[in-house]
Amino acid sequence: MKDFLIFIVKHLVDNPDEVEVNEIGGETTLVLELRVAKSDIGKVIGRRGQNARSLRILLAGASKKLGKRVVLEILE
């Protein structure tokens, strides 16, 4: 799941080398903490949060296979 998120986000941002994802796993929930360059935060979130919402939808669909709920946190 972590690699999937990194792959998508690296194609959205101007500084792909600064994309970091920390994965915190529990029994039923997986938390993905996403960090990008300060100048790329707006691109990841998108207008009115549309990109962030789309990322969460993609992760939710992919997580069905794992049988877990995925939570995406975008950190500064």
C-alpha positions in Angstrom: 0.0 0.0 0.0 2.9 2.3 0.9 4.5 1.8 -2.5 1.2 2.4 -4.3 0.8 5.8 -2.6 4.4 6.8 -3.3 4.0 5.9 -7.0 0.9 8.1 -7.4 2.2 11.0 -5.4 5.6 11.2 -7.1 3.8 11.8 -10.3 1.8 14.7 -8.8 4.6 16.7 -7.3 7.5 18.8 -8.5 10.0 17.3 -6.0 9.5 13.6 -6.1 12.7 12.9 -4.1 11.1 14.5 -1.1 8.0 12.2 -0.9 8.0 10.2 2.3 5.4 7.8 3.6 5.3 6.3 7.1 3.1 3.3 7.5 1.6 2.6 10.9 -0.3 -0.7 10.9 -2.9 -2.0 13.3 -5.1 -5.1 13.2 -7.9 -3.5 11.3 -6.6 -0.1 10.3 -3.5 1.1 8.4 -2.4 4.7 8.8 -0.3 6.2 6.0 1.4 9.5 6.9 2.4 11.4 3.8 5.1 14.1 3.8 6.0 16.1 0.7 8.0 19.3 0.1 6.3 22.4 1.4 5.9 23.8 -2.1 4.0 20.6 -3.2 1.4 20.5 -0.4 -1.1 22.3 -2.5 -0.7 19.9 -5.4 -1.3 16.9 -3.2 -4.3 18.4 -1.5 -5.7 20.0 -4.7 -8.4 22.6 -5.2 -11.0 22.2 -2.4 -9.3 18.9 -1.4 -10.1 17.1 -4.6 -6.7 15.4 -5.0 -6.6 14.3 -1.4 -10.1 12.9 -1.7 -9.2 11.0 -4.8 -6.1 9.6 -3.2 -8.2 8.4 -0.2 -10.8 6.8 -2.6 -8.0 4.9 -4.5 -6.5 3.7 -1.2 -9.8 2.6 0.1 -10.4 0.5 -3.0 -6.9 -1.0 -2.9 -7.3 -1.8 0.8 -10.3 -4.0 0.3 -7.9 -6.7 -0.8 -6.1 -6.5 2.5 -9.3 -6.4 4.5 -8.2 -3.3 6.4 -9.3 0.3 6.5 -6.7 2.8 5.3 -6.4 6.3 6.7 -4.3 8.9 4.8 -2.8 11.8 6.8 -1.1 14.5 4.9 1.6 16.1 7.1 3.6 19.3 6.7 
